[in-house]
Amino acid sequence: MAGASPHRKSALPSAESETLPAGETLAVLAFSAGYNSSVVLAGVVALGIGAGVAGVFPFLRRRALVSDAISHATLPGVALGFLAGIALGGSGKHLALILPGAAATGILGLLAIQWIRNHTRLTEDTAIGSVLSVFFGLGIVLLSHIQTLGTGGQAGLNSFLLGSTATLSAGEAWFIGGASLATVAIVGLLLKEFRAVAFDEAFAAASGWNVARIDLVMLGLLLVVIVTGLRTVGLVLILALVIIPPCAARLWTDRLGRMVMLSGAFGGLAGWTGGTASAVFPDVPAGSMIVVAAGAIFAVSLILSPVRGLLARASRRGRLPPQPRAPGPDRTAA
């Protein structure tokens, strides 16, 4: 069921239990609460790491909401992949068709944003809003059509909207881990180019780098993470995993390398703690708990970061000597 807890069957001691005992909670955290629980937890940790790393550069480019457009643009592809599965004589729920379909329409959405931005007078936020609305509307139309078909598999499509962490298989966890590892490797190899484009686009172009191509690689990595995370947290919540960890990491450091590592670590931590929390409270959707955990990491960073945290800023202001006020008008002259 979409949004169900990933550990309800494997980790709970009894059907009537509302929370796990402390010992079993620690076992979940240590990946020793059972095979199913460990598979799910490993999958969401890997997804969080990949999403955190891939989200850094759109964040620095002030294009974080492009990820929102890409995620919504995958919905028509999910529906078309399902219809293709039915046309081939199956139930329609074949990830080998659905995920490539989602990637294809996500790429179309991304290219549409790029074309509108480069060939019209419309601003990028207008392009993002237009592409997001049109593709998401088309996806809803296709899903409505699927609901009228006489097949029994269309209910499972809800998992691509809100996630279905509970049904994550070992194969899917390996797929997510491989995609995240590839994302981290590509970022490491192209960090110099990404740095130049993210901080000084004019310098990158003057140095002979193809800025448009590098930009597409950045967004392509984002697309890979979004497509691999559709089954885990859904296209509605995957947006949070590619935006919140980079925001939290930016509060702790000004160095790009450290920011990339911190963002990946925060994303993995959100998956680890959020997935475990959904086992402790089995009635809470796992995808939502992961996003809540990411929000908690950001809140702690906002308050405690020694670089840009609220407490550090208040402390620095308290140590500064009072600034003299500019002289006002001489009121005695009247």
Number of C-alpha atoms within 10 A of each C-alpha: 14 24 24 22 26 29 28 20 15 14 23 21 14 11 8 7 12 14 19 19 14 10 9 18 20 14 17 25 18 13 19 14 19 13 13 22 26 20 19 26 28 22 29 31 28 26 33 32 31 34 36 35 30 32 31 28 26 21 20 17 14 10 16 19 19 24 26 22 25 33 33 27 30 32 30 25 25 30 29 22 23 27 24 19 19 17 11 9 9 14 16 24 22 14 16 10 19 27 19 17 23 29 24 18 22 28 19 17 26 25 15 16 24 17 13 18 17 12 8 10 8 11 12 19 14 13 22 24 15 17 24 24 15 14 24 20 16 16 21 14 13 19 21 12 12 19 14 9 12 8 13 11 16 19 13 14 23 16 21 23 23 24 29 26 29 23 20 20 14 16 11 18 22 15 16 26 21 16 20 28 16 15 22 21 12 15 20 14 10 13 16 11 16 22 16 18 23 21 13 12 17 11 13 19 14 10 10 8 15 13 20 13 10 18 18 15 16 22 22 19 22 26 24 20 28 32 27 26 27 26 27 32 32 26 25 16 22 30 25 23 33 32 24 26 32 30 20 25 28 25 19 19 17 12 9 17 13 14 23 27 18 22 31 31 20 28 36 27 22 30 30 25 21 25 32 28 24 23 30 24 19 22 14 16 26 32 31 21 23 31 23 16 22 26 18 15 19 22 14 12 21 22 15 17 21 16 16 17 18 15 15 16 15 10 12 10 11 10 8 8 7 8 6 6 6 6 6 6 7 7 6 5 5 4
